[in-house]
Amino acid sequence: MRFAYLMCFISIWASAEDIRVVVWDEQQPRQKKAYENFLGNEISKHLKDKPGISVRSVKLDDPGKGMGQDVINECDVLIWWGHVRHHEITPEDCAPIIQRIVGGKMAFIPLHSAHWSTPFMEAMNQRTRIDAAKRYPRNSDSPKVVFDFVPPTGRISPATNSIVTPAYLAMKRHRVATTVRVDL
């Protein structure tokens, strides 16, 4: 029986499709000092030699900011390199990325200072929204919980003595949370 399971696993593994990797790069001009062909293209070049991986390199200046449906829908892993052009990506631009991440259809790997990138920040905000709904669920005996999600003001580091986010402030009525302020 173990042999049958092993053969089944091997046949599934052998017929598996390549992992579709997209390397997104803002391609800021100063980057060429360190990487003549830009960092995203260098990463893509390295990954192309690996078996089981198909890779595509895109950039901010491509159509759809390199995030068109044709790119995102054909992506299992999104590697994101950004540094100074984060402000050029809106939450609306990266909504399809967040949907695929939340749906379990895409992994997201932010590199370098991509912690300020819109996809990373929106992914963290969405995770916080999901966690808030689990933390303060509505049950059949309680009224609907109203959430007030307060985003940070821009890409500015908080002071070291600031509250740690996400932070929840739940207002109760009759011992049941009815309104929750969530600082993202």
N, C-alpha and C positions, 0 to 999 in steps of 0.2 A: 504494500500500500504506500509506503514512504517513497518507493521508486516512482510510483504513478504521480504523486504530488510533485516530486522533483522534476519529472519530465514535463508536467503541466506548467510549472513555474518557468522552466527553461524555454519552453515554446512561447509563452507569453512574453518573456523578457527578450527573446530573439526577434519577435515580431513587433516589438514596441517601436513607435515612431521616435524620431529625434526630438530632443528637448529644444524647443524654439526659443532662442535667446535674442532679445533686442537690447542693444547697448545705446542708450540715449546720452548725448553729449551736447552741452551748450556751445561748445567750440568758441570760447572767448579768444580773441587775438593773442593775448599775453601767454596763453597756454602753449603756443607754438615755440616759445623759447625752450621749453623742456621736452616737448613732443612735436617733432616736425610735422607729423601727420595727425595730430591731435590725439588725446588720450583715449577717447572712445574708439577710434579706429585701431589704435594699438591693442586695446583689450580685445576687440573683435578679431583682429589678426591672430592673436594668441589662441582664442577659443576655436577658431575655424579648424585648427589642427587636431582638435579633440574629437574622438569618436562619439557618436550619439548626440552630437550637438549641431544644430544649424543656427547660424548667427547672422544678424542683420544690424548694421550700424546706421543710426539716424541722428539728426541734429536739429537744434532749435530753428534754424533757418530753412529747414525742409517744409514742404506743404503741410499744413495742419500742425505746425511746430514739431514735426516728427512724431506726432501722437494721433495720426488719423486712424479711423476705424480699421482700415486695411492693415495697419501696423499693430494696433492693440489687440484686435481679434485673432491675430496669428502669433501671439506671444504667450509663452509659458513662464518666462523669467524676464523681468525688466531690470536691467542694470542702469542706474541713473547717476550720471556725473554732472554736478552743477557746482558753481562757485559764486559768480557775481551777477548772473542774469536771472535769478529766481523770480524777480518781480515781473518778468515777461510771460509767466505762466499763471493763468487764473484758476480758481477753483473749478470753474465750469470747464476749462480745458482738460483738466485731469479727472473729471467725474467718471468717464469710462474706465480709467485705470482703477479707481477706487471700487467701482462696481465689480470688476473682475477679481480684485484682491479679496473683497468681502465674500464674493461668491466662491472662493477657493479655486479659481481658474488661473490665477497668476501669482507668482512670487515676486516680491519687490526688494531689490538690493540697492539701497542708497549708498553712494560713495562720497568720501571727502566731506565737504561742507554741505552735503545734500540734506542735512538735518533742517536747513532753512528752506528747502525746496517745497514748492506747493504740493506735489504728490505726497511727500513724506508727512508734511503738516496735516494735510487733509486725511491721510490714512490714520494718523494718530487721533485726530478729532473724531473720525467716524468710529474708531474703536472705543473712544470715550463715550460716544452716544449709545453704542450697543451696551457697554458696561453699565451706564446709568440706567438704562431701561431694565436690565437684569437686577440691579441693586435696589431699584424702587419700582417694583412691578405693580401693575394694576391687577387686583383680583376681583372676583365677583361681588364682594362686599364693599368695595371702595370706589370712590369716584375716580375719574380719569386723572392721571398724574400729568401736570403741565410742566414741561421742561423749558428752562430759559438757558440756552447755551450761549455763553459769553466768550467770543473769540479774543485772542490776544491782539493788541494793537500793533500790527506790523511784525517785522522780523527783528525784534529788539530783545536782547537778553535781559531777563529779569534781574533785579538786585538780589544779592545773596540772602538777604533777610526777608524776601518775599514769600508768599504762600507757595506751597508746592502744588503744581497742577498735574492732573485735574483735581479740582477742589469742588466738593459738593456742599451746598447749604440747602437742607430740606426743611420746608415749612409744613408743620402738621396741623391738621384739624381733626379733632376727636381721635387723637393718637394714630392718625393715618397720614402719611406724606401725600400732600396734594399739589404742592409746587416745589420744584427743585431747581435751584440755580446751579449751573455747572460752569465753572471757569475752565476753559479749555487750555 
